[in-house]
Amino acid sequence: MSTETNTAQVLPRLSAELSISAGQVAAVAKLLKEGNTIPFIARYRKEVHGNLDEVQISKVQERLTYYAELEERRAAILKSIDEQGKLTDDLREKIESCMVKAALEDLYQPYKPKRRTRAMIAKEKGLEPLADAIWENRLGDAVFQNATPDDLQGARDILAERIADMAEVRGFVRETFAKKAVVKSEVVSPKPTQPTKFEQYYDFQEPIAEIPSHRYLAICRGQKEGVLWRHFVVEKEPVLARIEEIVGRGASEQLRLAIADAYRRLLAPSCEIDVATEKKMEADRAAVEVFAENLRHLLLASPLGEKRVLAIDPGIRTGCKVAMLDETGKFLVNTVIYPAQRTAEAQDILARLVEKFKPDAIAVGNGTAGRETEAFARSVLKLIGAKDVMVVSVSEAGASVYSASETARDEFPDLDLTVRGAISIGRRLQDPLAELVKIEPKAIGVGQYQHDVFQPLLEAKLDEVTVSCVNKVGVELNTASAPLLTRVSGIGASLAKRIVEWRNEHGAFRSRGDLKKVTGLGPKAFEQSAGFLRIRGAANPLDSSAVHPERYALVEKMAADLGVGVGELVGNAALAGRIEVKRYVSGDVGLPTLKDIVEELKKPGRDPRAVFEKPAFRDDVTTIDDVREGMTLEGVVTNVTAFGAFVDIGIHQDGLVHISELADHYVSDPSEVVKTGDKIKVHVIGVDKARNRISLSARTKPRGEGRAPARPNGNARPNNGYPGRTGARPTRPSGFVCNPFANL
């Protein structure tokens, strides 16, 4: 198949699939082929592709990759069949017109090299004429009349394989499994003697078309751990009847037996595997999307900004590690205090640090004894009258991963792991995005089943989200770490390292143009990255904005037309508002780009993230022993899953708001109601100390009043509304339940 023919087929299909024009698809395909990144395309080439957003561009890229792989597989199949001398014009036409991978494999099925099969053995015995007689309904032939039972069995083996290799038959059976199968799970024998998180699936069934991704993944995990046996159930008789119609060879007893054998032995097992694999990938994609959305909101969490931070990594036996950071996140000093063992000494050390360095905030890790450490810090601030210093609880998720990483060793080769962890906690408060990019996203713990899903899919999606967030916010070139620079459009790990080396050797970059002096950073890399890099205090004020250098001349013309200098225009909303954008439309610059430029001139280098607000936890609720049913608490959403949201209420153990308790009305998708990082008010509706679980509700009406309707498919809420029993969320380490600082 020629490239032109393929393009002619693909563009209309993609246009229909993605609800965008074929011209937009072609434009994106061309831009991607030229080596442009998705953030660059979305931000700086809006006129070319018709103002598509990053999600749409990513979808185009994903589907183009699918069809490229399809084309590669098609070529291999055509070559294989041709080498066998079996490629007819009709078969070639079917293969060349096929645009679905599964259907393409069905066409190739009869020609795939196979291991020695029962059909091959029967053919070697000379039973193919008998099989043909049955196939053609020539039951009066001598070859049939003289056949022995063993001969008939061999002939049926040949026919069963012939039927199973028919593309239409295989496609029908696969579609039946995909649409009408019932997913059934049962406990393995013997039944586990101890309770497991899969108990609700010991005798469970649900139509494959209705089972949500998190339940299917839970069953898959149960099967992987040897607790469950999963299989698909399909009503057999209608399937056999339809296969007879497709075969269309009459209804002799021998052919019916061959059809039944083909279904039982060859089609059903194979198609069940195909559909199970596809269902798993579908569930994986859903789980990955949940993870990606959570990660996006976490990375774009409100930064405290350029404030001095005293960071504390709580500890009991080994003490609390303390690190002081300046406004840019630069590490200044560190020490260790022991509030539980040497309270007076710890108070004195912390007080002296606060009085000397005058931090704007104290960041306390939310791990073991985190709330007690917060209380201790507040008591010290109260003693010395430091009313303006806020104490903030900061998530420690992944901090230990960073502490032991090569990145941390490169940054702080002479510091202990625990001190690195404290520094990371402080920097997370100052700028979550800049610090979290140093950690493998999976270690942050904002997904469901992240260890069970297809890892390349997960890694690619999370990398895509991270890159998107970094470029959405922009990066300060003279302070950014190598891991942060690595995520900038057009800059990979090697270039990021060279940029940092150049900065260390020559000092701060004075202009975006200085980037061209970095070894290996050519015109393409400069084009892709420059607009996302900021240089505060540069001679050209546009270097601190999102205006791309390729548009500097245009802005200079705008300023000249207003009778002012560029420096006077940048940041002056009144002047920028006077720009008549239509005057500047040209061949390669349209209204979308011009409007972006004007908005950027009004607020250059603006941060799209929300203003920081400190979460407010109750001081009298620090462990699960303090939580009582009926309490109303404020919390922060830490993880949104398909079945609900987990909320940090300040006790080291998140509570779960089941999807049915998220709102007064029916909710099909928790992300419609809450996002990771949201601050919400919740009511405690259940406390299970034995399992360390807390059930919460975000409903404003009393339970039972205006209750959300039942699930559309009629499935009951499992396990008292706590799907976490299915292993949907990796359990966090159980918190330290006693108060080690009770003497404060």
Secondary structure, 3 states (H helix, E strand, C coil): CCHHHHHHHHHHHHHHHHCCCHHHHHHHHHHHHCCCCHHHHHHHCHHHHCCCCHHHHHHHHHHHHHHHHHHHHHHHHHHHHHHCCCCCHHHHHHHHHCCCHHHHHHHHHHHCCCCCCHHHHHHHCCCHHHHHHHHCCCCCCHHHHCCCHHHHHHHHHHHHHHHHCCHHHHHHHHHHHHHHCEEEEEECCCCCCCCCCCHHHCEEEEECCCCCHHHHHHHHHHHHCCCEEEEEECCHHHHHHHHHHHHCCCCCHHHHHHHHHHHHHHHHHHHHHHHHHHHHHHHHHHHHHHHHHHHHHHHCCCCCCCCCEEEEECCCCCCEEEEEECCCCCEEEEEEECCCCCHHHHHHHHHHHHHHHCCCEEEEECCCCHHHHHHHHHHHHHHHCCCCCEEEEECCCCHHHHHCCHHHHHHCCCCCHHHHHHHHHHHHHHCHHHHHCCCCHHHHCCCCCCCCCCHHHHHHHHHHHHHHHHHHHCEECCCCCHHHHHCCCCCCHHHHHHHHHHHHHHCCCCCHHHHHHCCCCCHHHHHHHHHHEECCCCCCHHHHCCCCHHHHHHHHHHHHHHCCCHHHHCCCHHHHHCCCHHHHCCCCCCHHHHHHHHHHHHCCCCCCCCCCCCCCCCCCCCCHHHCCCCCEEEEEEEEEECCEEEEECCCCCCEEEEHHHCCCCCCCCHHHCCCCCCEEEEEEEEEECCCCEEEEECCCCCCCCCCCCCCCCCCCCCHHHCHHHHCCCCCCCCCCCCCCCCCC
